[in-house]
Amino acid sequence: MSIDFRNTNTLWASILAETLKRLGLSTAVICPGSRSTPLAVAFAQQQQVEAISVLDERSAAFFALGIARATAHPVVLVCTSGTAGANFYPAVIEARESFVPLLVLTADRPPELRDCHSGQTIDQVKLYGHYTKWQAELALPSVEIGMLRYLRQVVIHAWEQALFPTPGPVHLNLPFRNPLAPLTQLDTDALPPVFQLEDFFCGITPSIPLPLSSSSAVPLSVYQQWHQCNQGLIIAGPAQPQHPQQYCQAVAQLSQALEWPVLAEGLSPLRNYAQLNPNLISTYDSIVQNREQLQHLKPEMVIHLGELPISKQLRLWLNECQPQRWVIHPAHHNFDPLHGQTTHLRMSVEEVGRLLKEFKVEKLKVENYQKLKMKSLEKFKVPSFQFLTQTYLQKWCNGEAKVRSTIDQKMTTMRQLFEGKAAWLISQSLPPKTPLFVANSMPVRDVGLFWKTGNTGIQPFFNRGANGIDGTLSTALGVAHRRQRSVMLTGDLALLHDTNGFLLKNKFVGHLTIVLINNNGGGIFETLPISKFDPPFEEFFATPQEVNFSQLCITYGVEHQLIESWEQLQQLLNPLPSKGIRVLELQTDRKADALWRQKYLGKLAADIGMV
C-alpha cells in the first residue's frame, strides 16, 4: 500500500490515488507542472497504476480519452494550475458528448493566492461548465481523520459519477499549499493512533453496474406495433460497444424477429459481423439518392440505434418521410436532430433483445396473424402478411446487392489513388479484429459510402461526440495503447492539427499504422457550395498546408512510406508490425476526387429496379 506520510499533501494525494486504485483505476495520464506535484508523486508511486507523463495537455487529454474509449474504464487526467486545465476542454467536451469516462484532476492554488496576481492562477471552479457530469472543488489537504474520510468518499462518488448511469467526464479541482514536494514534516503526527489503513480502505471495491430494470419502460403495445408494421426499418448509427459481437447479435435478433432491414453505418461494428444478419444494408446512402424509386422504400416505422448515421442524404429522406420513430439508447439525451415523431427508449439494444425473449413476441405474432392477414388482404390485395413483409425486406436486400456490386466493380478496376478507395480496400485487408480509428471530415464519410460488409470483426473507433478534428492522433494512440496492432485512417489536416501526438511515441506501447490521405487541404469543403467561390475558398476553407510529411516524420522519429499503388498499400496492411508508429501516405488529387464523387455517387443506385 503506497500511503506517503511525509507531509499533509503527500498523505492527501496518496490516499486519493490508493482509493482510485482500489476502485479499479489502471491508468493515469499526468502533465508536468509544479502545483500538481503531490498528485504526480502519488500516482507515480502506485505500482498497480500505469502513470504516463505527457508534455502537451491537449494531446494528453485526447490520449486519455482514447484509452478510456477503448477500455470503457475511467482514466485519470492530471495537470497543474492555470491554463493547463483549459487545454483539456476539447477532450472533456468530446467525452461528455460521446459518453466516455474521464476523471479530470486539476491542481490549483489555495484560496489566499487567488485574485491577487500570484501567477499561474485562473478561476478553475466549474472550468468546464456543464460539460462535466459532476464537478467539485475539494477542501485543502488535512490530516484530520474526518477530512480524510471526506476525501475518500468524494473520490468514490466522483468515480461512480464517471461511470453511472451512463459514462462521462468528472472534474475535481484540488488546491494545494506548500510544500508541494514530498519534504518530510511533522504535521502527519497529528493522526490519531487508531488510524488503521486496512480498516480505512476496507469498504472500497470496484463498482459494478446494476442491470437496468427497463421492462416497464417498453409496453407490450410497442412490440405489437413493430410486429404489425409491414414496412419498418432499423437504422444503426455509429457505435463503439464494449462487446461488439454481443451488440451485433442483439441487432440481428431484433432484425430477424421483425423481418426489418438494418441500415448499418460504416462506423458501426455491424458491417464487420455480417454473418450474424443477412438483412444488413451498407449502401443506403447511394440508394436514398435514387429519388425516382424511393417511394417504394418509404418506411412506416423506424427504430434507430443511438445516433443517426452521418449520411446527409439519409437524414433528408427521413425528414421527408416523417415515419414514426423509436430511439434505442440508454442515455438521457435527445438523439433526434430531425425533431420527428420520436419516442426515446432509454435502454440498450441488448436489453431490448432480452425483453423480446421475455415477451415471447414470436407467439404474439402468431396470435395476431389472422387479424393482420385480413387487414393486409383488404389493403393490398395480396395473398399473405408474410409475403408483404418479405417483399419490403427483399427490395432493400436486392438494392443492396446491386449497388454493392456496382461499387465493388468500380473500386476493383480503379487504378488512380482516389481517396474513397482507401476505405474500401482497408475493409478487406486488415487482420481480423483490428481496432481502427477513423478521423472526421472525409474519412468517416468514405467509410460510410465504401466500407464493405464482411466477417472481420473489426471494431471502428471515432470521435463523433463533437465531430471535431482536434486530438485525432492522440485519441488513436490512446485507443491503440497496450492493445493489439491498430490502424488509423485520417486526412492531412486532421493529422497536422495534432502532430504533438507524436510526442507520445516513447510512452506508447503497441503499434499504430496511420493511413494518411494527403490531398493538401480540406477535401470535405470541395463537396460544399462554397467551393465554387474562389477567392476565398482555397485560402480560407481548403487551407492547403504544403507540408512534407516525410520530413515531419523524421523530426519525430516516426517511420514514413509513400504509397504509390493499391497493391503496395494492401501488402503493408496485413500483417501489421507489432510496435512503433508508421505513416503510410497516399497523395491524392482533391479536385479530381471531388469531380469523381460529383459524377458517380448519384448514379450508383440508378438501376436498382424497385418497381
ZIMO-V762517 format. One record per pair of residues at least 24 apart in sequence whose C-alpha atoms are under 8 Angstrom apart, sorted by the first residue. I is the first residue (numbers start at 0). J is the second residue. D is the distance in whole Angstrom. If there is no record, write none. Layout:
BEGIN
i = {I & I}
j = {J & J}
d = {D & D}
END
This chain:
BEGIN
i = {1 & 1 & 1 & 3 & 4 & 5 & 5 & 5 & 5 & 5 & 5 & 6 & 6 & 6 & 6 & 6 & 6 & 6 & 7 & 7 & 7 & 7 & 7 & 8 & 8 & 8 & 8 & 8 & 8 & 8 & 8 & 9 & 9 & 9 & 9 & 9 & 10 & 10 & 11 & 11 & 11 & 11 & 11 & 12 & 12 & 12 & 13 & 13 & 13 & 14 & 14 & 15 & 15 & 15 & 16 & 16 & 16 & 17 & 18 & 18 & 18 & 18 & 18 & 19 & 19 & 19 & 20 & 20 & 20 & 21 & 21 & 21 & 22 & 22 & 22 & 22 & 22 & 22 & 23 & 23 & 23 & 24 & 24 & 24 & 24 & 24 & 25 & 25 & 26 & 26 & 26 & 26 & 27 & 27 & 27 & 27 & 27 & 27 & 28 & 28 & 28 & 28 & 28 & 28 & 28 & 28 & 28 & 29 & 29 & 29 & 29 & 29 & 30 & 30 & 30 & 30 & 30 & 30 & 30 & 31 & 31 & 32 & 32 & 32 & 33 & 33 & 34 & 34 & 34 & 34 & 34 & 34 & 34 & 35 & 35 & 35 & 35 & 35 & 35 & 35 & 35 & 36 & 36 & 36 & 37 & 37 & 37 & 38 & 39 & 40 & 51 & 52 & 53 & 53 & 54 & 55 & 56 & 56 & 56 & 56 & 57 & 57 & 57 & 57 & 57 & 57 & 58 & 58 & 58 & 58 & 58 & 58 & 59 & 59 & 60 & 60 & 60 & 61 & 61 & 61 & 61 & 61 & 61 & 62 & 62 & 62 & 62 & 62 & 62 & 62 & 63 & 63 & 63 & 64 & 64 & 64 & 64 & 64 & 64 & 64 & 65 & 65 & 65 & 65 & 65 & 65 & 65 & 66 & 66 & 66 & 66 & 66 & 67 & 67 & 67 & 67 & 67 & 68 & 68 & 68 & 69 & 69 & 69 & 69 & 70 & 71 & 71 & 71 & 72 & 72 & 73 & 73 & 73 & 73 & 73 & 73 & 73 & 74 & 74 & 74 & 75 & 75 & 75 & 75 & 76 & 76 & 76 & 76 & 77 & 77 & 77 & 77 & 78 & 78 & 78 & 79 & 79 & 79 & 80 & 80 & 80 & 80 & 80 & 80 & 80 & 81 & 81 & 81 & 81 & 81 & 82 & 82 & 82 & 84 & 85 & 88 & 89 & 90 & 91 & 91 & 91 & 91 & 92 & 92 & 92 & 92 & 93 & 93 & 93 & 93 & 94 & 94 & 94 & 95 & 95 & 95 & 95 & 95 & 95 & 96 & 96 & 97 & 97 & 97 & 97 & 97 & 98 & 98 & 98 & 98 & 99 & 99 & 99 & 100 & 100 & 100 & 100 & 100 & 100 & 101 & 101 & 101 & 101 & 102 & 102 & 102 & 102 & 102 & 102 & 102 & 103 & 103 & 103 & 103 & 104 & 104 & 104 & 104 & 105 & 105 & 105 & 105 & 106 & 106 & 106 & 106 & 107 & 107 & 107 & 107 & 108 & 108 & 108 & 109 & 109 & 109 & 109 & 110 & 123 & 124 & 130 & 131 & 131 & 131 & 131 & 132 & 132 & 132 & 132 & 132 & 133 & 133 & 133 & 133 & 133 & 134 & 134 & 134 & 134 & 135 & 135 & 135 & 136 & 136 & 136 & 136 & 137 & 137 & 137 & 137 & 138 & 138 & 139 & 139 & 139 & 139 & 140 & 140 & 142 & 142 & 142 & 142 & 143 & 143 & 144 & 144 & 144 & 159 & 163 & 164 & 164 & 165 & 165 & 211 & 213 & 213 & 213 & 214 & 216 & 216 & 217 & 219 & 222 & 223 & 223 & 225 & 225 & 226 & 226 & 227 & 228 & 228 & 229 & 229 & 229 & 229 & 229 & 230 & 230 & 230 & 230 & 230 & 230 & 230 & 230 & 230 & 231 & 231 & 231 & 231 & 231 & 231 & 231 & 232 & 232 & 232 & 232 & 232 & 232 & 232 & 232 & 233 & 233 & 233 & 233 & 233 & 233 & 233 & 233 & 234 & 234 & 234 & 234 & 234 & 234 & 234 & 234 & 234 & 234 & 235 & 235 & 235 & 235 & 235 & 235 & 235 & 235 & 235 & 235 & 235 & 236 & 236 & 236 & 236 & 236 & 236 & 236 & 236 & 236 & 236 & 236 & 237 & 237 & 237 & 237 & 237 & 237 & 237 & 237 & 238 & 238 & 238 & 238 & 239 & 239 & 239 & 239 & 239 & 243 & 243 & 244 & 244 & 245 & 246 & 246 & 247 & 247 & 248 & 249 & 249 & 249 & 249 & 250 & 250 & 250 & 251 & 251 & 252 & 253 & 253 & 253 & 254 & 256 & 256 & 258 & 258 & 258 & 259 & 259 & 260 & 260 & 260 & 264 & 264 & 264 & 265 & 265 & 265 & 265 & 265 & 266 & 266 & 266 & 266 & 266 & 266 & 267 & 267 & 268 & 268 & 268 & 268 & 270 & 270 & 270 & 270 & 270 & 271 & 271 & 271 & 271 & 271 & 271 & 271 & 272 & 272 & 272 & 272 & 272 & 273 & 273 & 273 & 274 & 274 & 278 & 278 & 279 & 280 & 280 & 280 & 281 & 281 & 281 & 281 & 281 & 281 & 281 & 282 & 282 & 282 & 282 & 282 & 283 & 283 & 284 & 284 & 284 & 284 & 284 & 285 & 285 & 285 & 285 & 285 & 285 & 285 & 286 & 286 & 286 & 286 & 286 & 287 & 287 & 287 & 288 & 288 & 288 & 289 & 289 & 289 & 289 & 292 & 292 & 292 & 295 & 295 & 296 & 296 & 296 & 298 & 299 & 300 & 301 & 302 & 302 & 303 & 304 & 304 & 305 & 306 & 306 & 307 & 307 & 309 & 309 & 310 & 310 & 394 & 397 & 398 & 398 & 398 & 398 & 401 & 401 & 402 & 402 & 402 & 405 & 406 & 406 & 414 & 414 & 416 & 416 & 416 & 416 & 416 & 417 & 417 & 417 & 418 & 418 & 418 & 419 & 419 & 419 & 420 & 422 & 422 & 422 & 422 & 423 & 423 & 423 & 424 & 425 & 425 & 426 & 426 & 426 & 426 & 427 & 427 & 428 & 428 & 428 & 429 & 429 & 429 & 429 & 430 & 430 & 430 & 430 & 430 & 431 & 431 & 431 & 432 & 432 & 432 & 433 & 433 & 433 & 433 & 433 & 433 & 434 & 434 & 434 & 434 & 434 & 434 & 434 & 434 & 434 & 435 & 435 & 435 & 435 & 435 & 435 & 436 & 436 & 436 & 436 & 436 & 436 & 436 & 436 & 437 & 437 & 437 & 437 & 438 & 438 & 438 & 438 & 438 & 438 & 438 & 438 & 439 & 439 & 439 & 439 & 439 & 439 & 440 & 440 & 440 & 440 & 441 & 441 & 441 & 442 & 442 & 442 & 468 & 468 & 469 & 469 & 469 & 470 & 470 & 470 & 471 & 471 & 472 & 472 & 472 & 472 & 473 & 473 & 473 & 473 & 475 & 476 & 476 & 476 & 476 & 479 & 479 & 479 & 480 & 480 & 480 & 480 & 481 & 481 & 481 & 482 & 483 & 483 & 483 & 484 & 484 & 484 & 484 & 484 & 484 & 484 & 485 & 485 & 485 & 486 & 486 & 486 & 486 & 487 & 487 & 487 & 487 & 488 & 488 & 488 & 488 & 489 & 489 & 489 & 489 & 490 & 490 & 490 & 490 & 490 & 491 & 491 & 491 & 491 & 491 & 491 & 491 & 492 & 492 & 492 & 501 & 501 & 502 & 504 & 504 & 507 & 508 & 508 & 509 & 509 & 509 & 510 & 510 & 510 & 510 & 510 & 511 & 511 & 511 & 511 & 512 & 512 & 512 & 512 & 512 & 513 & 513 & 513 & 513 & 514 & 514 & 514 & 514 & 515 & 515 & 515 & 515 & 516 & 516 & 516 & 516 & 517 & 517 & 517 & 517 & 518 & 518 & 518 & 518 & 519 & 519 & 519 & 519 & 520 & 520 & 522 & 522 & 525 & 525 & 525 & 526 & 552 & 557 & 557 & 558 & 559 & 559 & 560 & 561 & 561 & 562}
j = {41 & 44 & 45 & 41 & 187 & 181 & 182 & 183 & 184 & 185 & 187 & 181 & 182 & 183 & 184 & 185 & 186 & 187 & 140 & 141 & 142 & 186 & 187 & 37 & 140 & 141 & 175 & 176 & 178 & 179 & 181 & 37 & 38 & 40 & 41 & 181 & 142 & 187 & 140 & 141 & 142 & 147 & 150 & 37 & 38 & 41 & 38 & 41 & 42 & 147 & 151 & 150 & 151 & 154 & 41 & 42 & 45 & 45 & 151 & 154 & 155 & 200 & 203 & 154 & 155 & 158 & 45 & 47 & 48 & 203 & 204 & 205 & 155 & 158 & 203 & 204 & 205 & 206 & 204 & 205 & 206 & 48 & 72 & 73 & 74 & 75 & 49 & 74 & 50 & 51 & 74 & 75 & 51 & 63 & 74 & 75 & 76 & 77 & 52 & 53 & 59 & 60 & 63 & 74 & 75 & 76 & 77 & 53 & 59 & 76 & 77 & 78 & 54 & 55 & 56 & 59 & 77 & 78 & 79 & 78 & 79 & 78 & 79 & 80 & 79 & 179 & 79 & 80 & 106 & 107 & 108 & 175 & 179 & 77 & 78 & 79 & 80 & 105 & 106 & 107 & 179 & 79 & 179 & 180 & 179 & 180 & 181 & 77 & 77 & 181 & 506 & 506 & 502 & 503 & 502 & 499 & 83 & 84 & 86 & 87 & 86 & 87 & 88 & 89 & 90 & 470 & 470 & 473 & 474 & 497 & 499 & 500 & 87 & 473 & 87 & 90 & 91 & 90 & 470 & 471 & 473 & 474 & 477 & 470 & 473 & 474 & 475 & 476 & 477 & 478 & 101 & 474 & 477 & 90 & 94 & 99 & 100 & 101 & 474 & 477 & 473 & 474 & 475 & 476 & 477 & 478 & 479 & 474 & 477 & 478 & 479 & 480 & 99 & 100 & 101 & 477 & 478 & 99 & 100 & 478 & 241 & 460 & 477 & 478 & 241 & 99 & 100 & 241 & 100 & 162 & 99 & 100 & 101 & 102 & 158 & 161 & 162 & 100 & 101 & 102 & 101 & 102 & 103 & 104 & 101 & 102 & 103 & 104 & 103 & 104 & 105 & 106 & 104 & 105 & 106 & 105 & 106 & 107 & 105 & 106 & 107 & 108 & 119 & 120 & 121 & 107 & 119 & 120 & 121 & 123 & 119 & 120 & 121 & 123 & 126 & 127 & 469 & 470 & 127 & 130 & 131 & 168 & 130 & 131 & 464 & 465 & 462 & 463 & 464 & 465 & 167 & 168 & 464 & 130 & 131 & 132 & 167 & 168 & 464 & 464 & 465 & 167 & 462 & 463 & 464 & 465 & 165 & 166 & 167 & 168 & 166 & 167 & 168 & 161 & 162 & 166 & 167 & 168 & 169 & 161 & 167 & 168 & 169 & 157 & 158 & 161 & 168 & 169 & 170 & 171 & 168 & 169 & 170 & 171 & 170 & 171 & 172 & 173 & 170 & 171 & 172 & 173 & 172 & 173 & 174 & 175 & 172 & 173 & 174 & 175 & 174 & 175 & 176 & 139 & 174 & 175 & 176 & 174 & 172 & 172 & 168 & 167 & 168 & 169 & 170 & 160 & 161 & 167 & 168 & 169 & 157 & 160 & 168 & 169 & 170 & 169 & 170 & 171 & 172 & 170 & 171 & 172 & 171 & 172 & 173 & 174 & 171 & 172 & 173 & 174 & 173 & 174 & 173 & 174 & 175 & 176 & 174 & 175 & 186 & 187 & 189 & 190 & 189 & 190 & 190 & 191 & 194 & 206 & 208 & 208 & 330 & 329 & 330 & 346 & 345 & 346 & 350 & 354 & 344 & 345 & 344 & 358 & 360 & 363 & 364 & 257 & 300 & 257 & 364 & 371 & 299 & 300 & 299 & 384 & 387 & 388 & 391 & 259 & 296 & 297 & 298 & 299 & 300 & 388 & 391 & 392 & 259 & 260 & 298 & 299 & 300 & 301 & 302 & 259 & 260 & 261 & 262 & 298 & 300 & 301 & 302 & 259 & 260 & 261 & 262 & 301 & 302 & 303 & 304 & 261 & 262 & 263 & 264 & 301 & 302 & 303 & 304 & 307 & 308 & 261 & 262 & 263 & 264 & 267 & 303 & 304 & 305 & 306 & 307 & 308 & 263 & 264 & 266 & 267 & 303 & 304 & 305 & 306 & 307 & 308 & 309 & 264 & 265 & 266 & 267 & 305 & 306 & 307 & 308 & 266 & 267 & 268 & 305 & 267 & 268 & 458 & 459 & 460 & 268 & 458 & 272 & 456 & 349 & 348 & 349 & 272 & 275 & 275 & 348 & 349 & 351 & 352 & 348 & 349 & 352 & 275 & 276 & 352 & 351 & 352 & 355 & 278 & 360 & 361 & 388 & 389 & 392 & 388 & 392 & 392 & 395 & 396 & 308 & 309 & 447 & 443 & 446 & 447 & 448 & 450 & 443 & 446 & 447 & 459 & 460 & 461 & 458 & 459 & 456 & 457 & 458 & 459 & 450 & 451 & 452 & 453 & 454 & 452 & 453 & 454 & 455 & 456 & 457 & 458 & 452 & 453 & 454 & 455 & 456 & 452 & 453 & 454 & 453 & 454 & 392 & 396 & 396 & 395 & 396 & 399 & 399 & 403 & 447 & 448 & 450 & 451 & 452 & 399 & 402 & 403 & 448 & 449 & 313 & 399 & 310 & 312 & 313 & 447 & 448 & 402 & 448 & 600 & 601 & 602 & 603 & 604 & 398 & 399 & 402 & 603 & 604 & 312 & 313 & 316 & 312 & 601 & 604 & 601 & 602 & 604 & 605 & 608 & 609 & 610 & 609 & 610 & 391 & 394 & 395 & 322 & 323 & 324 & 325 & 326 & 327 & 327 & 328 & 348 & 334 & 334 & 335 & 334 & 335 & 444 & 447 & 444 & 447 & 609 & 607 & 604 & 607 & 608 & 609 & 604 & 607 & 603 & 604 & 607 & 603 & 449 & 603 & 564 & 565 & 564 & 565 & 585 & 586 & 587 & 587 & 588 & 592 & 516 & 587 & 592 & 445 & 446 & 449 & 449 & 446 & 449 & 450 & 488 & 449 & 450 & 451 & 569 & 569 & 572 & 450 & 451 & 452 & 453 & 451 & 453 & 569 & 572 & 573 & 455 & 572 & 573 & 574 & 455 & 572 & 573 & 574 & 575 & 455 & 456 & 457 & 456 & 457 & 458 & 457 & 458 & 483 & 484 & 485 & 486 & 458 & 459 & 460 & 478 & 479 & 483 & 484 & 485 & 486 & 459 & 460 & 485 & 486 & 487 & 488 & 460 & 461 & 475 & 478 & 485 & 486 & 487 & 488 & 461 & 487 & 488 & 489 & 462 & 468 & 471 & 487 & 488 & 489 & 490 & 493 & 463 & 466 & 467 & 468 & 489 & 493 & 468 & 490 & 522 & 523 & 490 & 522 & 523 & 488 & 489 & 490 & 493 & 496 & 493 & 496 & 497 & 496 & 497 & 500 & 496 & 497 & 497 & 498 & 500 & 501 & 497 & 500 & 501 & 503 & 511 & 500 & 503 & 507 & 511 & 509 & 510 & 511 & 507 & 508 & 509 & 510 & 507 & 508 & 509 & 509 & 509 & 510 & 577 & 509 & 510 & 511 & 575 & 576 & 577 & 578 & 510 & 511 & 512 & 511 & 512 & 513 & 514 & 511 & 512 & 513 & 514 & 513 & 514 & 515 & 516 & 513 & 514 & 515 & 516 & 515 & 516 & 517 & 518 & 521 & 515 & 516 & 517 & 518 & 519 & 520 & 521 & 519 & 520 & 521 & 555 & 557 & 555 & 579 & 580 & 579 & 578 & 579 & 577 & 578 & 579 & 576 & 577 & 578 & 579 & 580 & 578 & 579 & 580 & 581 & 575 & 580 & 581 & 582 & 583 & 580 & 581 & 582 & 583 & 582 & 583 & 584 & 585 & 582 & 583 & 584 & 585 & 584 & 585 & 586 & 587 & 584 & 585 & 586 & 587 & 586 & 587 & 588 & 589 & 543 & 544 & 545 & 589 & 544 & 589 & 589 & 593 & 589 & 590 & 593 & 593 & 582 & 581 & 582 & 582 & 583 & 584 & 584 & 585 & 586 & 586}
d = {8 & 7 & 6 & 8 & 6 & 6 & 6 & 4 & 6 & 8 & 7 & 7 & 7 & 6 & 5 & 7 & 6 & 6 & 6 & 6 & 6 & 6 & 6 & 6 & 6 & 8 & 7 & 8 & 8 & 7 & 8 & 6 & 8 & 8 & 7 & 6 & 8 & 8 & 6 & 7 & 7 & 7 & 8 & 6 & 5 & 6 & 8 & 5 & 7 & 8 & 7 & 7 & 7 & 7 & 6 & 6 & 7 & 8 & 6 & 7 & 7 & 7 & 7 & 7 & 7 & 8 & 8 & 7 & 7 & 6 & 6 & 7 & 8 & 8 & 6 & 5 & 4 & 7 & 8 & 5 & 8 & 7 & 8 & 7 & 7 & 8 & 6 & 7 & 6 & 8 & 6 & 7 & 6 & 8 & 6 & 5 & 6 & 7 & 6 & 7 & 7 & 8 & 6 & 7 & 6 & 5 & 6 & 6 & 8 & 6 & 5 & 6 & 6 & 7 & 6 & 7 & 6 & 5 & 7 & 7 & 7 & 7 & 5 & 8 & 6 & 7 & 5 & 6 & 6 & 6 & 7 & 7 & 7 & 7 & 6 & 5 & 7 & 8 & 5 & 8 & 8 & 8 & 6 & 6 & 6 & 7 & 7 & 7 & 8 & 8 & 7 & 8 & 8 & 7 & 8 & 7 & 6 & 7 & 6 & 6 & 5 & 5 & 8 & 8 & 7 & 7 & 6 & 5 & 8 & 7 & 7 & 6 & 8 & 7 & 5 & 6 & 8 & 5 & 5 & 8 & 5 & 5 & 7 & 8 & 5 & 5 & 7 & 6 & 4 & 8 & 8 & 7 & 6 & 7 & 7 & 7 & 8 & 7 & 6 & 7 & 7 & 4 & 6 & 7 & 4 & 4 & 8 & 8 & 4 & 5 & 8 & 7 & 6 & 6 & 7 & 8 & 8 & 6 & 8 & 7 & 8 & 8 & 8 & 5 & 7 & 7 & 7 & 7 & 6 & 8 & 8 & 5 & 5 & 6 & 8 & 7 & 7 & 7 & 5 & 6 & 6 & 5 & 6 & 7 & 7 & 6 & 5 & 6 & 6 & 5 & 6 & 8 & 7 & 5 & 6 & 6 & 5 & 7 & 7 & 5 & 5 & 7 & 6 & 6 & 8 & 8 & 5 & 5 & 5 & 8 & 7 & 8 & 7 & 8 & 7 & 6 & 7 & 8 & 8 & 7 & 7 & 6 & 6 & 8 & 8 & 7 & 7 & 8 & 5 & 6 & 6 & 6 & 7 & 6 & 6 & 7 & 5 & 6 & 8 & 4 & 6 & 8 & 7 & 7 & 4 & 8 & 7 & 5 & 5 & 8 & 5 & 5 & 7 & 5 & 6 & 5 & 4 & 5 & 8 & 6 & 6 & 4 & 6 & 8 & 7 & 7 & 6 & 5 & 6 & 8 & 7 & 6 & 5 & 6 & 6 & 5 & 6 & 7 & 8 & 6 & 5 & 6 & 6 & 5 & 6 & 7 & 7 & 6 & 4 & 6 & 5 & 6 & 7 & 7 & 5 & 6 & 6 & 8 & 7 & 7 & 8 & 7 & 5 & 5 & 7 & 7 & 7 & 6 & 6 & 6 & 7 & 7 & 8 & 5 & 7 & 6 & 5 & 6 & 8 & 7 & 5 & 6 & 6 & 5 & 6 & 8 & 7 & 6 & 5 & 7 & 7 & 7 & 7 & 6 & 6 & 8 & 8 & 7 & 8 & 6 & 7 & 6 & 7 & 6 & 7 & 8 & 8 & 7 & 7 & 8 & 8 & 7 & 6 & 8 & 8 & 7 & 8 & 7 & 7 & 8 & 7 & 7 & 7 & 8 & 8 & 7 & 8 & 6 & 7 & 7 & 7 & 7 & 8 & 8 & 6 & 5 & 7 & 7 & 8 & 8 & 5 & 6 & 7 & 7 & 6 & 8 & 6 & 8 & 5 & 6 & 5 & 6 & 8 & 5 & 6 & 6 & 7 & 6 & 6 & 5 & 6 & 7 & 6 & 5 & 6 & 6 & 5 & 6 & 8 & 6 & 5 & 6 & 8 & 7 & 6 & 4 & 6 & 7 & 8 & 7 & 6 & 5 & 6 & 7 & 6 & 5 & 7 & 8 & 7 & 7 & 7 & 5 & 7 & 6 & 7 & 6 & 6 & 5 & 5 & 4 & 8 & 6 & 7 & 5 & 5 & 7 & 6 & 7 & 6 & 6 & 5 & 7 & 8 & 7 & 8 & 7 & 7 & 6 & 6 & 7 & 7 & 8 & 7 & 7 & 6 & 7 & 7 & 6 & 6 & 5 & 8 & 6 & 7 & 8 & 8 & 6 & 5 & 7 & 8 & 6 & 8 & 7 & 8 & 7 & 7 & 7 & 7 & 8 & 6 & 6 & 7 & 8 & 6 & 8 & 6 & 8 & 5 & 4 & 8 & 6 & 7 & 7 & 7 & 6 & 7 & 8 & 8 & 7 & 7 & 7 & 6 & 7 & 8 & 7 & 5 & 6 & 8 & 6 & 5 & 5 & 5 & 5 & 6 & 8 & 8 & 6 & 5 & 7 & 6 & 6 & 5 & 6 & 7 & 6 & 8 & 7 & 8 & 7 & 7 & 6 & 7 & 8 & 8 & 8 & 8 & 7 & 7 & 6 & 7 & 7 & 7 & 8 & 7 & 8 & 6 & 6 & 6 & 8 & 7 & 8 & 8 & 7 & 7 & 8 & 6 & 6 & 7 & 8 & 8 & 8 & 5 & 7 & 6 & 7 & 7 & 6 & 7 & 7 & 8 & 6 & 6 & 8 & 6 & 7 & 6 & 7 & 7 & 8 & 8 & 6 & 7 & 6 & 6 & 6 & 7 & 6 & 6 & 7 & 7 & 6 & 8 & 8 & 8 & 7 & 8 & 7 & 8 & 6 & 7 & 8 & 5 & 8 & 8 & 8 & 6 & 6 & 6 & 7 & 7 & 7 & 7 & 8 & 8 & 7 & 8 & 7 & 7 & 6 & 6 & 8 & 6 & 6 & 6 & 7 & 5 & 8 & 7 & 7 & 5 & 6 & 6 & 8 & 5 & 5 & 6 & 7 & 8 & 8 & 6 & 6 & 8 & 8 & 7 & 8 & 6 & 6 & 6 & 8 & 6 & 6 & 8 & 7 & 8 & 6 & 7 & 8 & 5 & 6 & 6 & 5 & 4 & 6 & 5 & 7 & 7 & 7 & 6 & 7 & 5 & 6 & 7 & 8 & 7 & 8 & 7 & 5 & 6 & 5 & 6 & 6 & 5 & 6 & 8 & 5 & 6 & 6 & 8 & 8 & 6 & 5 & 6 & 5 & 6 & 5 & 6 & 7 & 7 & 6 & 7 & 6 & 5 & 7 & 7 & 8 & 6 & 7 & 6 & 8 & 8 & 8 & 8 & 8 & 6 & 7 & 7 & 5 & 7 & 6 & 7 & 5 & 7 & 7 & 6 & 6 & 7 & 6 & 8 & 8 & 6 & 6 & 7 & 6 & 8 & 7 & 5 & 8 & 8 & 8 & 8 & 8 & 7 & 7 & 7 & 7 & 7 & 6 & 5 & 6 & 8 & 8 & 5 & 5 & 6 & 7 & 7 & 8 & 6 & 5 & 6 & 6 & 7 & 6 & 8 & 6 & 5 & 6 & 5 & 5 & 6 & 7 & 7 & 6 & 5 & 6 & 6 & 5 & 6 & 8 & 7 & 6 & 5 & 6 & 6 & 5 & 6 & 8 & 8 & 6 & 6 & 5 & 7 & 7 & 7 & 8 & 8 & 6 & 7 & 6 & 8 & 7 & 7 & 7 & 8 & 7 & 8 & 6 & 5 & 6 & 7 & 5 & 4 & 5 & 6 & 7 & 7 & 5 & 7 & 8 & 6 & 5 & 6 & 7 & 8 & 6 & 5 & 6 & 6 & 5 & 6 & 8 & 7 & 6 & 5 & 6 & 6 & 5 & 6 & 7 & 7 & 6 & 5 & 6 & 6 & 5 & 6 & 5 & 5 & 6 & 6 & 7 & 7 & 8 & 6 & 8 & 8 & 7 & 6 & 7 & 8 & 6 & 7 & 6 & 6 & 7 & 6 & 6 & 8 & 8}
END
